[in-house]
Structures are given as structure tokens and as C-alpha cells.
Amino acid sequence: MTDDARLFLVTGATGKTGGGTVNLLLERGHRVRALVHREDRRSRELARAGAEIAVSDLHDLDGVTTAMRGITGAYLCHPILPGLNEATTYFAQAATEAGVRSVVNMSQISARRDSGSEAARLHWLCERLLDRTDLLTTHIRPTFFAEWLTMCWERRDGEGYLRLPFGDGRHAPIAAIDQSHVIAALLLDPEPHDRAIHTLHGPVELNHHEITRAMSPALGIPVHYEPIEVEEFASAMSERGMPAHLVQHLRNVAVDYQNGVFSGTNDTIERIGHRLPLSVEQFVVENKTAFDTNGPYFVPAPRHG
């Protein structure tokens, strides 16, 4: 245990990067307040691990204000849903009033002023909003998560398929747990990274043909990448009932991906998170059961006949 008196707030605490960050901080003996939407199995697991639980929503100014009391540093993570600008404004105001010292902000690698994605453009604007506060502020911009492979996965006739609108574009898939190591490190030592923007990548840049070739031996079955058109993907997401804001984002990031926006590699995970990032093969082996069933974003192949 540490005698460190700091208290860290983690939003999105039952999500993948938030949950990983909570557990890492607790394992290192730090105090953590986990912001959750409701009390459920996931929040109870965090409480059993030692986290203080705050039940609220980033769109509830009073709730966020209460959650900020006594906080030293906070992690801000908002889902790809409408209201990011409102949530960030509430977060920044509550943090300022509470005397919070630093924030780590989950953004997107495609965040920029002229992005076709409304979500990505809002992330860019919210970065600028946080930069105008007195908080020590660090933005992280991950490429596509390795978890995306489980989301878009289809298991059909004993083989695996990824049907995606990414052409021959490339990226280095980055696992959520690797991001959590960076987030925890930035919360614990924010000064060197004030106003920094860190892109996060896995260890090897691949196209999806290469990704599926890496997945196949790890799963012990043939795995295939079938490129599809952007509109087929967007239509499938709409038919599945995905929110329009998310579909608009996915349609535009698919084009960004084809244009190289998600490409690249760097040593950020090792340099800041003090950890070697998981390869595609390692991620698949560690999450093998996630590939037993179809993911929620898979695009089924057209039926013929």
C-alpha cells in the first residue's frame, strides 16, 4: 500500500479503458472513485476491488460536481453518443470548482476541425475547451481498439470473417488494457504531459488481410477479411438499430481509415505505460472466448438464391 493521499476519479469506470485504469490504480495502492451510471454487477466488482462508487451521469452537472469533491486527477471518457460537448463542459466546470489538478481526456485519432465525423469534430472542440482551463490536460488519441475485432467478428460454418469497409488501409490495433496503463501513468504523473496529445498504437501496423492471417492460428480456424463498401456497412448498422450519431461517425471514419488517418506506430505504450503492447495474436489468445459468437457490429454476407 501507499501513503499517497491522492484520490482519482475514473469516468466510464465499467468500460474497458476505465475499468482497466481503476484496477491498475487500486493494485498500486491508490484511492479511486469510480463514476458509474448504475449499481450493477460491474460496479459491485469495482467496489469489491476497493473503489469508491459514485452513481451519476456526465450529463448531470450536480452529480458530476458531487463526484469531483476531493479529487486530485480525473479520467474523462464519453461514449460515441450525442452530448459530448455538454458533458465536457460540465466536467470542466465541476473539476475547476473542486480544485482538481489534472485530467486525462479520451479523444480520437481522427479528431480534427474538418472531420466529416461529427463525433470526431466534437472531440477536437472539447480538446480545445479543456486546453483553456487551468487543469493539467493530456489528450489521448487511440487508433482502432483491438476489441474492434471482437465487435465486427462473424463465425460462419466453422470459419471466421471480418466484413469491413476499410479497403487496404492499415493500422496497429491497440488493446484497451494497454491504453489503461498509459492512462494510469498520466494520472499519476501529469506534469510532463500538460497540453500534450498522445496517439496510441499497437506494436505492428497491418492491413485487415494481415490481421486475419494473424488471427487464424490463434483461433485454430481459417479467418477471412472481406472488404465491403462503406454504405453497405452503414446500412447494416442502421438496420441493427445503432444510433444515427454513431452510424454517421462510423461511415466517416471508414473513409478516414482508407485515407491513412488511423495508420502509424509509436512507442507511447512502452515509454509512458511501461509495458509492451499486445500484438494481434496475443490479444486474440487472451480473449479467445470473445470469438465464440458473432459480435454486435458484424455485417452478414448477402444471401443468394
N, C-alpha and C positions, 0 to 999 in steps of 0.2 A: 504493500500500500504506500501511497504518497501522502505527505502532509500538505500538498498543494491545495489551497483554499478555493481555486477557481471552479466555477460552475459553467458548464457548456450546454447551450440549447441546440438540439438537433430537430429540425422540422423534417417532415416526410420520414419520421422515425421508424415506421413499419415497412418502408420501401427498401429497395436493395442497397442503395448507397447510404441512406440514412441509418438503416438497421445495422449495416456493417460498421459505420462510424460509431454508433452508440456502443456496440460490443467492444470495439478496439479501445475506446477511451476507458470503458469500465475495466477491461482487462489490465490496463496500465494504472489503475487505481484512481482515476479521475472521477469527479462528480458530473453526472449528466442528467439533464431534464429533457425528456422525450416528448415532443409535441405530436399528438395523435388525434385523429378525428373521432375515435370512439374507443371505449373499452371493449376489447375482444381478445381472442386467443393470442394474437401477435403482441398486443400491448401488455398483456399479462406476462408473456415470456420476457419482455424487456424489464418489467417490474421485478420479476424473479431474479433477473441477472444483476439488479441493483440500481436500475434507472428510476428517477422520479418521473411520474407520468403527469402530463398536463393535457387535458382534453379540450381542444378548441379547433379552430379553423383559421387559416391565414386570411380569410375574408371577414373575420370578426375582430375589429380593432380592439375592443375591450378585452377579448380573450387573449389576443397576442400581447397586449400590454401587461396583463397579469403574468403570462408565461415568461416575459422578459425580466421580471424583477430578480435582481441579484445575479444576472447573467454576465459573464466575462466575454465570451465569444460565442457566435451562433453560426449555424449552417442553414442556408436558405435553399430549399428545393421545392419547386412548384411543378405539378404535373402539366402535361400539354393539354391544357383546358383554358377556356376564356378566363380573364380576370388577373393575369399575371401582373399587369401594371398596378391594379388596385392592391393586390397582396403585397407587392414590393414596397409600395408607398406606406401601407400600414406597418409593415415590418420595419422600415427605416425610421418612421416616426416613433414607434414604440421603443426601438433599440436606442435611439437618441435620448428619449426621455429617461430611459432606465440607466443611462451611462454605460451601455455596452461598449466594449473596446474594439471588437473586430467582427467581421463577417466573412464567411466563405460562401460565394454565390455560385450555384449550379446554373450555368448558361448552356449554350450550344455551339458547336464548331461552326455552324452556318450562320451565327448571329452577325448581322451587319445591317447598315442603314437601308440598303437597296435590296434586301432579301425578298424573294417572291413569297416566302412563307410568312404569314402574319405572326406566328408564334416566334419565329427566329428574329424578326424585326423588333418585336416587343422585348425579347431578351436583350438585344443590343441597347434599346432605350432604357431598360431597367439597369443595365450595367452603368450607363451614364448617370442615372439617378443616384445609385449607390456611391459612385465616384464623387458626387457633390456633397456627400455627408462627411462628418468628421470621423467616421468609422475607418479603421484599418481594413481595407477592402481587397479581396482577391477573387478573381473570376476564374472558374474552370470551364473549359470548353471541350468536352469529350467527343471523339468520333463515335460511330455506332457502337453501342454496347455489344459484347459477345452474347449477352442474353437475347439480343435480337434474333439470333439463330433459333432459339427455342420458341420464340413468338411466331416466327414465319415457317416453322417446320411442318411438313406433312409426311406421314408414314403411310405408304400405299403399297399393297401387295408385297410386303416384306422388304421394301426399299424406302429410302429417304429422298425427299425433294424439297428444294427451295425454289419457289417460283416468284421471282422478284424483278422489279423494273430498273435494274442497276447496270445493264449492259456489261461492258468490260471494265467499268470503273474499279478502283482499288481502295482499300482501307486496311488498317491494322486493328482488328476487333479488340476492344478493351473491356475486361471484366469489371463488374461493379465492385467486387472486393478490392481490386487494385486501386480503384478510384477512392474507396473508403480510406485506404492507407494514406493517400495524399491529403484528403480532407482532414483527417485526424491530425496529421503533421502540420497542416496550415493553421488549424485552430490552436495548436499548442505553441506555435512559433510564427505569429503573423507578421512581425515587423519587416523581415527581409522581402516580403511579398506584397507589400502595400501597393495597390493600384496595378498589380501585375495581372496579366491574362495568360493562363497556362493551358495549352492544348494537351489533351490526354490521349495517348495511343497505346495499343498493344505492341508486342515486340517485332512483328513481321507484317509488312504490307502485302496483301493478297487480293486477287480478284475472286469472284464467287466460284468460278471453276476450281481455283486452287483451294478455296475454303472447303468446298465439298470433298475434294480429294483428301484433305487433312482430316475431315470428319469421319470418312468411311472406315479406316482401320480402327479408330477409337470406338466406333459403334459396332463394328463387325458386320456391316451390311453395305451394299452399294448406296452411295448418296450422289444425287444429281442436282445440278443447277440448271434451271430452265428460264432464260431471260424472257420477260414479258413486257408489254407496253405499259407506260405509266397509267394510261386511262383504264386499262383492264384492272390494274391493282387498285386504283382509286375507286372504281365502281364496285369491286368486291368488298372493299372496306365500308363503303356506304350501304351496300346491301346487308352487311353484317350488323348494321346499326351503330357504327362508330360515329362519334360526334363530328359535325361538319368542320369545326375548328381543327381537329386532329387530321381529318382527311385532307383538308387544304394544305396543312403542314407536310404531310407525307407525300402528297403529289409534288410539291415544290422541292423537298429535299431529295427526292429521287432524281430530279433534273440536276440539282447541285452535285449529287453523288457522281453522276455520269460526267460532270464537268470538272471533277477532281477536288471539290471542296472538302471532302471527307478523307482525302489521302494524306500520307505522311507518316513518319515515325519520329520519336524522340526518346530521351532518357528521363522524362519527368517522373515516371513512376519509381524508377530506381533512385534518382537523385533526391527527390523530395520525400517519397513514400518509403524509401529504404527497403525496396522489395523488387524482385524480378517479376515483371508482369507475366500473367498466364498466357501461354500460346493457345491457339485454337484447339489443338489436340489435348492439352492439359485441361482446358475449360470443359471440353466435351466429356472427358473421362470423369472429372469431378462432378459433373451434372448429368450423368448418363440417364438417370430415370426421367429427366425432363423431356427426353426424346422418345419416350414410350408412347406418347399420344400427340395428336395434332395440336399445334399452337393456335392461339386465338386470331392471328393475322394471316394464316395460310390461305393461299389462293388456289382453290381446286382446279384441276385441269378440266377443260371443256369435255363434255360427254359427246360421243359421236354415235350415230346410228339411232 
